[in-house]
Amino acid sequence: MRKKVILICENCLSRNYETTLPEGLTSRFEIKKYCPKCKRHTIHKESK
Ligand SMILES: [Zn+2]
């Protein structure tokens, strides 16, 4: 069972995406995704 996380825009902190973490992840997950609020691609990080 993989852990579900919410991805939060680093810029405006809105909760834009839900995903599962990749297998064998060692560091904090972050990914560049489109943020509708910022209207551009920003770094999204898992919520804690
Ligand atoms: Zn944003």
mmCIF file of the protein (N, C-alpha, C, O) and its ligand, coordinates in Angstrom:
data_MODEL
# 
_entry.id   MODEL 
# 
loop_
_entity.id 
_entity.type 
_entity.pdbx_number_of_molecules 
1 polymer     1 
2 non-polymer 1 
# 
_entity_poly.entity_id                      1 
_entity_poly.type                           'polypeptide(L)' 
_entity_poly.nstd_linkage                   no 
_entity_poly.nstd_monomer                   no 
_entity_poly.pdbx_seq_one_letter_code       MRKKVILICENCLSRNYETTLPEGLTSRFEIKKYCPKCKRHTIHKESK 
_entity_poly.pdbx_seq_one_letter_code_can   MRKKVILICENCLSRNYETTLPEGLTSRFEIKKYCPKCKRHTIHKESK 
_entity_poly.pdbx_strand_id                 A 
# 
loop_
_entity_poly_seq.entity_id 
_entity_poly_seq.num 
_entity_poly_seq.mon_id 
_entity_poly_seq.hetero 
1 1  MET n 
1 2  ARG n 
1 3  LYS n 
1 4  LYS n 
1 5  VAL n 
1 6  ILE n 
1 7  LEU n 
1 8  ILE n 
1 9  CYS n 
1 10 GLU n 
1 11 ASN n 
1 12 CYS n 
1 13 LEU n 
1 14 SER n 
1 15 ARG n 
1 16 ASN n 
1 17 TYR n 
1 18 GLU n 
1 19 THR n 
1 20 THR n 
1 21 LEU n 
1 22 PRO n 
1 23 GLU n 
1 24 GLY n 
1 25 LEU n 
1 26 THR n 
1 27 SER n 
1 28 ARG n 
1 29 PHE n 
1 30 GLU n 
1 31 ILE n 
1 32 LYS n 
1 33 LYS n 
1 34 TYR n 
1 35 CYS n 
1 36 PRO n 
1 37 LYS n 
1 38 CYS n 
1 39 LYS n 
1 40 ARG n 
1 41 HIS n 
1 42 THR n 
1 43 ILE n 
1 44 HIS n 
1 45 LYS n 
1 46 GLU n 
1 47 SER n 
1 48 LYS n 
# 
loop_
_struct_asym.id 
_struct_asym.entity_id 
A 1 
B 2 
# 
loop_
_chem_comp.id 
_chem_comp.type 
_chem_comp.mon_nstd_flag 
ARG 'L-peptide linking' y 
ASN 'L-peptide linking' y 
CYS 'L-peptide linking' y 
GLU 'L-peptide linking' y 
GLY 'peptide linking'   y 
HIS 'L-peptide linking' y 
ILE 'L-peptide linking' y 
LEU 'L-peptide linking' y 
LYS 'L-peptide linking' y 
MET 'L-peptide linking' y 
PHE 'L-peptide linking' y 
PRO 'L-peptide linking' y 
SER 'L-peptide linking' y 
THR 'L-peptide linking' y 
TYR 'L-peptide linking' y 
VAL 'L-peptide linking' y 
ZN  non-polymer         . 
# 
_pdbx_entity_nonpoly.entity_id   2 
_pdbx_entity_nonpoly.name        ? 
_pdbx_entity_nonpoly.comp_id     ZN 
# 
_pdbx_nonpoly_scheme.asym_id         B 
_pdbx_nonpoly_scheme.entity_id       2 
_pdbx_nonpoly_scheme.mon_id          ZN 
_pdbx_nonpoly_scheme.ndb_seq_num     1 
_pdbx_nonpoly_scheme.pdb_seq_num     101 
_pdbx_nonpoly_scheme.auth_seq_num    101 
_pdbx_nonpoly_scheme.pdb_mon_id      ZN 
_pdbx_nonpoly_scheme.auth_mon_id     ZN 
_pdbx_nonpoly_scheme.pdb_strand_id   A 
_pdbx_nonpoly_scheme.pdb_ins_code    . 
# 
loop_
_atom_site.group_PDB 
_atom_site.id 
_atom_site.type_symbol 
_atom_site.label_atom_id 
_atom_site.label_alt_id 
_atom_site.label_comp_id 
_atom_site.label_asym_id 
_atom_site.label_entity_id 
_atom_site.label_seq_id 
_atom_site.pdbx_PDB_ins_code 
_atom_site.Cartn_x 
_atom_site.Cartn_y 
_atom_site.Cartn_z 
_atom_site.occupancy 
_atom_site.B_iso_or_equiv 
_atom_site.pdbx_formal_charge 
_atom_site.auth_seq_id 
_atom_site.auth_comp_id 
_atom_site.auth_asym_id 
_atom_site.auth_atom_id 
_atom_site.pdbx_PDB_model_num 
ATOM   1   N  N  . MET A 1 1  ? 0.855  -1.212 0.000   1.00 0.00 ? 1   MET A N  1 
ATOM   2   C  CA . MET A 1 1  ? 0.000  0.000  0.000   1.00 0.00 ? 1   MET A CA 1 
ATOM   3   C  C  . MET A 1 1  ? 0.877  1.243  0.000   1.00 0.00 ? 1   MET A C  1 
ATOM   4   O  O  . MET A 1 1  ? 1.692  1.446  0.899   1.00 0.00 ? 1   MET A O  1 
ATOM   5   N  N  . ARG A 1 2  ? 0.700  2.049  -0.997  1.00 0.00 ? 2   ARG A N  1 
ATOM   6   C  CA . ARG A 1 2  ? 1.516  3.270  -1.076  1.00 0.00 ? 2   ARG A CA 1 
ATOM   7   C  C  . ARG A 1 2  ? 0.803  4.441  -0.421  1.00 0.00 ? 2   ARG A C  1 
ATOM   8   O  O  . ARG A 1 2  ? -0.424 4.534  -0.407  1.00 0.00 ? 2   ARG A O  1 
ATOM   9   N  N  . LYS A 1 3  ? 1.610  5.312  0.109   1.00 0.00 ? 3   LYS A N  1 
ATOM   10  C  CA . LYS A 1 3  ? 1.116  6.439  0.887   1.00 0.00 ? 3   LYS A CA 1 
ATOM   11  C  C  . LYS A 1 3  ? 0.626  7.567  -0.020  1.00 0.00 ? 3   LYS A C  1 
ATOM   12  O  O  . LYS A 1 3  ? 1.340  8.011  -0.920  1.00 0.00 ? 3   LYS A O  1 
ATOM   13  N  N  . LYS A 1 4  ? -0.581 8.014  0.225   1.00 0.00 ? 4   LYS A N  1 
ATOM   14  C  CA . LYS A 1 4  ? -1.119 9.153  -0.537  1.00 0.00 ? 4   LYS A CA 1 
ATOM   15  C  C  . LYS A 1 4  ? -0.718 10.464 0.118   1.00 0.00 ? 4   LYS A C  1 
ATOM   16  O  O  . LYS A 1 4  ? -0.777 10.620 1.337   1.00 0.00 ? 4   LYS A O  1 
ATOM   17  N  N  . VAL A 1 5  ? -0.310 11.398 -0.723  1.00 0.00 ? 5   VAL A N  1 
ATOM   18  C  CA . VAL A 1 5  ? 0.060  12.713 -0.204  1.00 0.00 ? 5   VAL A CA 1 
ATOM   19  C  C  . VAL A 1 5  ? -0.615 13.808 -1.021  1.00 0.00 ? 5   VAL A C  1 
ATOM   20  O  O  . VAL A 1 5  ? -0.972 13.606 -2.182  1.00 0.00 ? 5   VAL A O  1 
ATOM   21  N  N  . ILE A 1 6  ? -0.779 14.949 -0.408  1.00 0.00 ? 6   ILE A N  1 
ATOM   22  C  CA . ILE A 1 6  ? -1.266 16.139 -1.090  1.00 0.00 ? 6   ILE A CA 1 
ATOM   23  C  C  . ILE A 1 6  ? -0.049 16.962 -1.512  1.00 0.00 ? 6   ILE A C  1 
ATOM   24  O  O  . ILE A 1 6  ? 0.882  17.155 -0.730  1.00 0.00 ? 6   ILE A O  1 
ATOM   25  N  N  . LEU A 1 7  ? -0.068 17.438 -2.741  1.00 0.00 ? 7   LEU A N  1 
ATOM   26  C  CA . LEU A 1 7  ? 1.025  18.289 -3.218  1.00 0.00 ? 7   LEU A CA 1 
ATOM   27  C  C  . LEU A 1 7  ? 0.614  19.756 -3.107  1.00 0.00 ? 7   LEU A C  1 
ATOM   28  O  O  . LEU A 1 7  ? -0.445 20.165 -3.583  1.00 0.00 ? 7   LEU A O  1 
ATOM   29  N  N  . ILE A 1 8  ? 1.473  20.522 -2.473  1.00 0.00 ? 8   ILE A N  1 
ATOM   30  C  CA . ILE A 1 8  ? 1.178  21.932 -2.196  1.00 0.00 ? 8   ILE A CA 1 
ATOM   31  C  C  . ILE A 1 8  ? 2.124  22.818 -2.987  1.00 0.00 ? 8   ILE A C  1 
ATOM   32  O  O  . ILE A 1 8  ? 3.331  22.580 -3.018  1.00 0.00 ? 8   ILE A O  1 
ATOM   33  N  N  . CYS A 1 9  ? 1.574  23.834 -3.621  1.00 0.00 ? 9   CYS A N  1 
ATOM   34  C  CA . CYS A 1 9  ? 2.383  24.814 -4.339  1.00 0.00 ? 9   CYS A CA 1 
ATOM   35  C  C  . CYS A 1 9  ? 3.281  25.555 -3.351  1.00 0.00 ? 9   CYS A C  1 
ATOM   36  O  O  . CYS A 1 9  ? 2.811  26.093 -2.348  1.00 0.00 ? 9   CYS A O  1 
ATOM   37  N  N  . GLU A 1 10 ? 4.574  25.575 -3.650  1.00 0.00 ? 10  GLU A N  1 
ATOM   38  C  CA . GLU A 1 10 ? 5.525  26.223 -2.754  1.00 0.00 ? 10  GLU A CA 1 
ATOM   39  C  C  . GLU A 1 10 ? 5.330  27.742 -2.745  1.00 0.00 ? 10  GLU A C  1 
ATOM   40  O  O  . GLU A 1 10 ? 5.651  28.412 -1.763  1.00 0.00 ? 10  GLU A O  1 
ATOM   41  N  N  . ASN A 1 11 ? 4.813  28.265 -3.827  1.00 0.00 ? 11  ASN A N  1 
ATOM   42  C  CA . ASN A 1 11 ? 4.665  29.713 -3.971  1.00 0.00 ? 11  ASN A CA 1 
ATOM   43  C  C  . ASN A 1 11 ? 3.438  30.261 -3.231  1.00 0.00 ? 11  ASN A C  1 
ATOM   44  O  O  . ASN A 1 11 ? 3.557  31.208 -2.454  1.00 0.00 ? 11  ASN A O  1 
ATOM   45  N  N  . CYS A 1 12 ? 2.261  29.667 -3.470  1.00 0.00 ? 12  CYS A N  1 
ATOM   46  C  CA . CYS A 1 12 ? 1.028  30.202 -2.872  1.00 0.00 ? 12  CYS A CA 1 
ATOM   47  C  C  . CYS A 1 12 ? 0.431  29.258 -1.826  1.00 0.00 ? 12  CYS A C  1 
ATOM   48  O  O  . CYS A 1 12 ? -0.549 29.610 -1.170  1.00 0.00 ? 12  CYS A O  1 
ATOM   49  N  N  . LEU A 1 13 ? 1.005  28.074 -1.665  1.00 0.00 ? 13  LEU A N  1 
ATOM   50  C  CA . LEU A 1 13 ? 0.585  27.090 -0.665  1.00 0.00 ? 13  LEU A CA 1 
ATOM   51  C  C  . LEU A 1 13 ? -0.819 26.523 -0.890  1.00 0.00 ? 13  LEU A C  1 
ATOM   52  O  O  . LEU A 1 13 ? -1.440 26.024 0.049   1.00 0.00 ? 13  LEU A O  1 
ATOM   53  N  N  . SER A 1 14 ? -1.316 26.595 -2.105  1.00 0.00 ? 14  SER A N  1 
ATOM   54  C  CA . SER A 1 14 ? -2.609 25.954 -2.361  1.00 0.00 ? 14  SER A CA 1 
ATOM   55  C  C  . SER A 1 14 ? -2.398 24.464 -2.636  1.00 0.00 ? 14  SER A C  1 
ATOM   56  O  O  . SER A 1 14 ? -1.375 24.049 -3.181  1.00 0.00 ? 14  SER A O  1 
ATOM   57  N  N  . ARG A 1 15 ? -3.406 23.671 -2.239  1.00 0.00 ? 15  ARG A N  1 
ATOM   58  C  CA . ARG A 1 15 ? -3.314 22.215 -2.350  1.00 0.00 ? 15  ARG A CA 1 
ATOM   59  C  C  . ARG A 1 15 ? -3.858 21.787 -3.702  1.00 0.00 ? 15  ARG A C  1 
ATOM   60  O  O  . ARG A 1 15 ? -5.070 21.658 -3.874  1.00 0.00 ? 15  ARG A O  1 
ATOM   61  N  N  . ASN A 1 16 ? -2.972 21.566 -4.659  1.00 0.00 ? 16  ASN A N  1 
ATOM   62  C  CA . ASN A 1 16 ? -3.393 21.389 -6.044  1.00 0.00 ? 16  ASN A CA 1 
ATOM   63  C  C  . ASN A 1 16 ? -3.529 19.942 -6.495  1.00 0.00 ? 16  ASN A C  1 
ATOM   64  O  O  . ASN A 1 16 ? -4.385 19.642 -7.327  1.00 0.00 ? 16  ASN A O  1 
ATOM   65  N  N  . TYR A 1 17 ? -2.719 19.050 -5.977  1.00 0.00 ? 17  TYR A N  1 
ATOM   66  C  CA . TYR A 1 17 ? -2.695 17.694 -6.499  1.00 0.00 ? 17  TYR A CA 1 
ATOM   67  C  C  . TYR A 1 17 ? -2.641 16.663 -5.388  1.00 0.00 ? 17  TYR A C  1 
ATOM   68  O  O  . TYR A 1 17 ? -2.154 16.921 -4.287  1.00 0.00 ? 17  TYR A O  1 
ATOM   69  N  N  . GLU A 1 18 ? -3.165 15.473 -5.716  1.00 0.00 ? 18  GLU A N  1 
ATOM   70  C  CA . GLU A 1 18 ? -3.026 14.334 -4.816  1.00 0.00 ? 18  GLU A CA 1 
ATOM   71  C  C  . GLU A 1 18 ? -2.284 13.256 -5.575  1.00 0.00 ? 18  GLU A C  1 
ATOM   72  O  O  . GLU A 1 18 ? -2.589 13.001 -6.740  1.00 0.00 ? 18  GLU A O  1 
ATOM   73  N  N  . THR A 1 19 ? -1.324 12.624 -4.944  1.00 0.00 ? 19  THR A N  1 
ATOM   74  C  CA . THR A 1 19 ? -0.532 11.608 -5.633  1.00 0.00 ? 19  THR A CA 1 
ATOM   75  C  C  . THR A 1 19 ? -0.069 10.557 -4.643  1.00 0.00 ? 19  THR A C  1 
ATOM   76  O  O  . THR A 1 19 ? -0.228 10.715 -3.433  1.00 0.00 ? 19  THR A O  1 
ATOM   77  N  N  . THR A 1 20 ? 0.510  9.477  -5.169  1.00 0.00 ? 20  THR A N  1 
ATOM   78  C  CA . THR A 1 20 ? 1.171  8.503  -4.312  1.00 0.00 ? 20  THR A CA 1 
ATOM   79  C  C  . THR A 1 20 ? 2.670  8.647  -4.511  1.00 0.00 ? 20  THR A C  1 
ATOM   80  O  O  . THR A 1 20 ? 3.135  8.944  -5.611  1.00 0.00 ? 20  THR A O  1 
ATOM   81  N  N  . LEU A 1 21 ? 3.409  8.439  -3.457  1.00 0.00 ? 21  LEU A N  1 
ATOM   82  C  CA . LEU A 1 21 ? 4.861  8.594  -3.526  1.00 0.00 ? 21  LEU A CA 1 
ATOM   83  C  C  . LEU A 1 21 ? 5.480  7.424  -4.278  1.00 0.00 ? 21  LEU A C  1 
ATOM   84  O  O  . LEU A 1 21 ? 5.024  6.288  -4.153  1.00 0.00 ? 21  LEU A O  1 
ATOM   85  N  N  . PRO A 1 22 ? 6.518  7.704  -5.059  1.00 0.00 ? 22  PRO A N  1 
ATOM   86  C  CA . PRO A 1 22 ? 7.224  6.622  -5.745  1.00 0.00 ? 22  PRO A CA 1 
ATOM   87  C  C  . PRO A 1 22 ? 7.881  5.662  -4.766  1.00 0.00 ? 22  PRO A C  1 
ATOM   88  O  O  . PRO A 1 22 ? 8.257  6.032  -3.654  1.00 0.00 ? 22  PRO A O  1 
ATOM   89  N  N  . GLU A 1 23 ? 8.009  4.413  -5.215  1.00 0.00 ? 23  GLU A N  1 
ATOM   90  C  CA . GLU A 1 23 ? 8.622  3.363  -4.403  1.00 0.00 ? 23  GLU A CA 1 
ATOM   91  C  C  . GLU A 1 23 ? 10.088 3.706  -4.104  1.00 0.00 ? 23  GLU A C  1 
ATOM   92  O  O  . GLU A 1 23 ? 10.812 4.165  -4.987  1.00 0.00 ? 23  GLU A O  1 
ATOM   93  N  N  . GLY A 1 24 ? 10.522 3.484  -2.860  1.00 0.00 ? 24  GLY A N  1 
ATOM   94  C  CA . GLY A 1 24 ? 11.926 3.659  -2.505  1.00 0.00 ? 24  GLY A CA 1 
ATOM   95  C  C  . GLY A 1 24 ? 12.386 5.101  -2.438  1.00 0.00 ? 24  GLY A C  1 
ATOM   96  O  O  . GLY A 1 24 ? 13.568 5.392  -2.627  1.00 0.00 ? 24  GLY A O  1 
ATOM   97  N  N  . LEU A 1 25 ? 11.467 5.995  -2.172  1.00 0.00 ? 25  LEU A N  1 
ATOM   98  C  CA . LEU A 1 25 ? 11.816 7.411  -2.074  1.00 0.00 ? 25  LEU A CA 1 
ATOM   99  C  C  . LEU A 1 25 ? 12.585 7.667  -0.780  1.00 0.00 ? 25  LEU A C  1 
ATOM   100 O  O  . LEU A 1 25 ? 12.169 7.243  0.298   1.00 0.00 ? 25  LEU A O  1 
ATOM   101 N  N  . THR A 1 26 ? 13.718 8.371  -0.904  1.00 0.00 ? 26  THR A N  1 
ATOM   102 C  CA . THR A 1 26 ? 14.537 8.591  0.288   1.00 0.00 ? 26  THR A CA 1 
ATOM   103 C  C  . THR A 1 26 ? 14.459 10.026 0.795   1.00 0.00 ? 26  THR A C  1 
ATOM   104 O  O  . THR A 1 26 ? 14.554 10.273 1.997   1.00 0.00 ? 26  THR A O  1 
ATOM   105 N  N  . SER A 1 27 ? 14.286 10.965 -0.122  1.00 0.00 ? 27  SER A N  1 
ATOM   106 C  CA . SER A 1 27 ? 14.225 12.359 0.309   1.00 0.00 ? 27  SER A CA 1 
ATOM   107 C  C  . SER A 1 27 ? 12.790 12.879 0.182   1.00 0.00 ? 27  SER A C  1 
ATOM   108 O  O  . SER A 1 27 ? 11.905 12.175 -0.303  1.00 0.00 ? 27  SER A O  1 
ATOM   109 N  N  . ARG A 1 28 ? 12.580 14.082 0.612   1.00 0.00 ? 28  ARG A N  1 
ATOM   110 C  CA . ARG A 1 28 ? 11.270 14.713 0.529   1.00 0.00 ? 28  ARG A CA 1 
ATOM   111 C  C  . ARG A 1 28 ? 10.866 14.905 -0.933  1.00 0.00 ? 28  ARG A C  1 
ATOM   112 O  O  . ARG A 1 28 ? 11.627 15.428 -1.748  1.00 0.00 ? 28  ARG A O  1 
ATOM   113 N  N  . PHE A 1 29 ? 9.655  14.467 -1.234  1.00 0.00 ? 29  PHE A N  1 
ATOM   114 C  CA . PHE A 1 29 ? 9.173  14.481 -2.612  1.00 0.00 ? 29  PHE A CA 1 
ATOM   115 C  C  . PHE A 1 29 ? 8.813  15.898 -3.051  1.00 0.00 ? 29  PHE A C  1 
ATOM   116 O  O  . PHE A 1 29 ? 8.083  16.603 -2.354  1.00 0.00 ? 29  PHE A O  1 
ATOM   117 N  N  . GLU A 1 30 ? 9.322  16.309 -4.197  1.00 0.00 ? 30  GLU A N  1 
ATOM   118 C  CA . GLU A 1 30 ? 8.889  17.573 -4.796  1.00 0.00 ? 30  GLU A CA 1 
ATOM   119 C  C  . GLU A 1 30 ? 8.900  17.454 -6.309  1.00 0.00 ? 30  GLU A C  1 
ATOM   120 O  O  . GLU A 1 30 ? 9.706  16.727 -6.889  1.00 0.00 ? 30  GLU A O  1 
ATOM   121 N  N  . ILE A 1 31 ? 7.983  18.188 -6.936  1.00 0.00 ? 31  ILE A N  1 
ATOM   122 C  CA . ILE A 1 31 ? 7.817  18.059 -8.383  1.00 0.00 ? 31  ILE A CA 1 
ATOM   123 C  C  . ILE A 1 31 ? 7.328  19.388 -8.942  1.00 0.00 ? 31  ILE A C  1 
ATOM   124 O  O  . ILE A 1 31 ? 6.610  20.135 -8.277  1.00 0.00 ? 31  ILE A O  1 
ATOM   125 N  N  . LYS A 1 32 ? 7.735  19.668 -10.183 1.00 0.00 ? 32  LYS A N  1 
ATOM   126 C  CA . LYS A 1 32 ? 7.262  20.888 -10.839 1.00 0.00 ? 32  LYS A CA 1 
ATOM   127 C  C  . LYS A 1 32 ? 5.930  20.620 -11.514 1.00 0.00 ? 32  LYS A C  1 
ATOM   128 O  O  . LYS A 1 32 ? 5.830  19.753 -12.382 1.00 0.00 ? 32  LYS A O  1 
ATOM   129 N  N  . LYS A 1 33 ? 4.907  21.364 -11.114 1.00 0.00 ? 33  LYS A N  1 
ATOM   130 C  CA . LYS A 1 33 ? 3.583  21.189 -11.694 1.00 0.00 ? 33  LYS A CA 1 
ATOM   131 C  C  . LYS A 1 33 ? 2.923  22.534 -11.899 1.00 0.00 ? 33  LYS A C  1 
ATOM   132 O  O  . LYS A 1 33 ? 3.311  23.547 -11.316 1.00 0.00 ? 33  LYS A O  1 
ATOM   133 N  N  . TYR A 1 34 ? 1.902  22.506 -12.757 1.00 0.00 ? 34  TYR A N  1 
ATOM   134 C  CA . TYR A 1 34 ? 1.174  23.751 -13.031 1.00 0.00 ? 34  TYR A CA 1 
ATOM   135 C  C  . TYR A 1 34 ? 0.272  24.108 -11.855 1.00 0.00 ? 34  TYR A C  1 
ATOM   136 O  O  . TYR A 1 34 ? -0.484 23.268 -11.368 1.00 0.00 ? 34  TYR A O  1 
ATOM   137 N  N  . CYS A 1 35 ? 0.353  25.344 -11.405 1.00 0.00 ? 35  CYS A N  1 
ATOM   138 C  CA . CYS A 1 35 ? -0.516 25.834 -10.349 1.00 0.00 ? 35  CYS A CA 1 
ATOM   139 C  C  . CYS A 1 35 ? -1.549 26.781 -10.956 1.00 0.00 ? 35  CYS A C  1 
ATOM   140 O  O  . CYS A 1 35 ? -1.181 27.811 -11.521 1.00 0.00 ? 35  CYS A O  1 
ATOM   141 N  N  . PRO A 1 36 ? -2.835 26.448 -10.848 1.00 0.00 ? 36  PRO A N  1 
ATOM   142 C  CA . PRO A 1 36 ? -3.889 27.297 -11.431 1.00 0.00 ? 36  PRO A CA 1 
ATOM   143 C  C  . PRO A 1 36 ? -3.955 28.678 -10.785 1.00 0.00 ? 36  PRO A C  1 
ATOM   144 O  O  . PRO A 1 36 ? -4.347 29.656 -11.421 1.00 0.00 ? 36  PRO A O  1 
ATOM   145 N  N  . LYS A 1 37 ? -3.573 28.741 -9.539  1.00 0.00 ? 37  LYS A N  1 
ATOM   146 C  CA . LYS A 1 37 ? -3.625 30.014 -8.824  1.00 0.00 ? 37  LYS A CA 1 
ATOM   147 C  C  . LYS A 1 37 ? -2.486 30.948 -9.250  1.00 0.00 ? 37  LYS A C  1 
ATOM   148 O  O  . LYS A 1 37 ? -2.700 32.140 -9.470  1.00 0.00 ? 37  LYS A O  1 
ATOM   149 N  N  . CYS A 1 38 ? -1.275 30.391 -9.362  1.00 0.00 ? 38  CYS A N  1 
ATOM   150 C  CA . CYS A 1 38 ? -0.124 31.178 -9.808  1.00 0.00 ? 38  CYS A CA 1 
ATOM   151 C  C  . CYS A 1 38 ? -0.118 31.351 -11.330 1.00 0.00 ? 38  CYS A C  1 
ATOM   152 O  O  . CYS A 1 38 ? 0.562  32.225 -11.867 1.00 0.00 ? 38  CYS A O  1 
ATOM   153 N  N  . LYS A 1 39 ? -0.893 30.496 -12.014 1.00 0.00 ? 39  LYS A N  1 
ATOM   154 C  CA . LYS A 1 39 ? -0.953 30.480 -13.481 1.00 0.00 ? 39  LYS A CA 1 
ATOM   155 C  C  . LYS A 1 39 ? 0.409  30.228 -14.123 1.00 0.00 ? 39  LYS A C  1 
ATOM   156 O  O  . LYS A 1 39 ? 0.732  30.781 -15.174 1.00 0.00 ? 39  LYS A O  1 
ATOM   157 N  N  . ARG A 1 40 ? 1.188  29.391 -13.474 1.00 0.00 ? 40  ARG A N  1 
ATOM   158 C  CA . ARG A 1 40 ? 2.480  28.973 -14.028 1.00 0.00 ? 40  ARG A CA 1 
ATOM   159 C  C  . ARG A 1 40 ? 2.929  27.708 -13.321 1.00 0.00 ? 40  ARG A C  1 
ATOM   160 O  O  . ARG A 1 40 ? 2.312  27.270 -12.350 1.00 0.00 ? 40  ARG A O  1 
ATOM   161 N  N  . HIS A 1 41 ? 4.038  27.111 -13.831 1.00 0.00 ? 41  HIS A N  1 
ATOM   162 C  CA . HIS A 1 41 ? 4.587  25.934 -13.177 1.00 0.00 ? 41  HIS A CA 1 
ATOM   163 C  C  . HIS A 1 41 ? 5.394  26.355 -11.959 1.00 0.00 ? 41  HIS A C  1 
ATOM   164 O  O  . HIS A 1 41 ? 6.217  27.269 -12.025 1.00 0.00 ? 41  HIS A O  1 
ATOM   165 N  N  . THR A 1 42 ? 5.149  25.682 -10.860 1.00 0.00 ? 42  THR A N  1 
ATOM   166 C  CA . THR A 1 42 ? 5.877  25.963 -9.627  1.00 0.00 ? 42  THR A CA 1 
ATOM   167 C  C  . THR A 1 42 ? 6.300  24.635 -9.001  1.00 0.00 ? 42  THR A C  1 
ATOM   168 O  O  . THR A 1 42 ? 5.826  23.573 -9.404  1.00 0.00 ? 42  THR A O  1 
ATOM   169 N  N  . ILE A 1 43 ? 7.190  24.701 -8.021  1.00 0.00 ? 43  ILE A N  1 
ATOM   170 C  CA . ILE A 1 43 ? 7.551  23.512 -7.251  1.00 0.00 ? 43  ILE A CA 1 
ATOM   171 C  C  . ILE A 1 43 ? 6.390  23.155 -6.324  1.00 0.00 ? 43  ILE A C  1 
ATOM   172 O  O  . ILE A 1 43 ? 5.868  24.010 -5.609  1.00 0.00 ? 43  ILE A O  1 
ATOM   173 N  N  . HIS A 1 44 ? 5.997  21.895 -6.347  1.00 0.00 ? 44  HIS A N  1 
ATOM   174 C  CA . HIS A 1 44 ? 4.981  21.396 -5.433  1.00 0.00 ? 44  HIS A CA 1 
ATOM   175 C  C  . HIS A 1 44 ? 5.626  20.396 -4.487  1.00 0.00 ? 44  HIS A C  1 
ATOM   176 O  O  . HIS A 1 44 ? 6.396  19.532 -4.906  1.00 0.00 ? 44  HIS A O  1 
ATOM   177 N  N  . LYS A 1 45 ? 5.304  20.524 -3.214  1.00 0.00 ? 45  LYS A N  1 
ATOM   178 C  CA . LYS A 1 45 ? 5.881  19.630 -2.201  1.00 0.00 ? 45  LYS A CA 1 
ATOM   179 C  C  . LYS A 1 45 ? 4.784  18.891 -1.473  1.00 0.00 ? 45  LYS A C  1 
ATOM   180 O  O  . LYS A 1 45 ? 3.646  19.354 -1.395  1.00 0.00 ? 45  LYS A O  1 
ATOM   181 N  N  . GLU A 1 46 ? 5.144  17.718 -0.934  1.00 0.00 ? 46  GLU A N  1 
ATOM   182 C  CA . GLU A 1 46 ? 4.160  16.937 -0.178  1.00 0.00 ? 46  GLU A CA 1 
ATOM   183 C  C  . GLU A 1 46 ? 3.786  17.675 1.106   1.00 0.00 ? 46  GLU A C  1 
ATOM   184 O  O  . GLU A 1 46 ? 4.632  18.320 1.725   1.00 0.00 ? 46  GLU A O  1 
ATOM   185 N  N  . SER A 1 47 ? 2.548  17.581 1.491   1.00 0.00 ? 47  SER A N  1 
ATOM   186 C  CA . SER A 1 47 ? 2.095  18.210 2.731   1.00 0.00 ? 47  SER A CA 1 
ATOM   187 C  C  . SER A 1 47 ? 2.479  17.354 3.918   1.00 0.00 ? 47  SER A C  1 
ATOM   188 O  O  . SER A 1 47 ? 2.628  16.138 3.797   1.00 0.00 ? 47  SER A O  1 
ATOM   189 N  N  . LYS A 1 48 ? 2.639  17.991 5.063   1.00 0.00 ? 48  LYS A N  1 
ATOM   190 C  CA . LYS A 1 48 ? 2.919  17.232 6.296   1.00 0.00 ? 48  LYS A CA 1 
ATOM   191 C  C  . LYS A 1 48 ? 2.051  17.739 7.417   1.00 0.00 ? 48  LYS A C  1 
ATOM   192 O  O  . LYS A 1 48 ? 2.132  17.235 8.537   1.00 0.00 ? 48  LYS A O  1 
HETATM 193 ZN ZN . ZN  B 2 .  ? 0.646  28.461 -6.603  1.00 0.00 2 101 ZN  A ZN 1 
# 
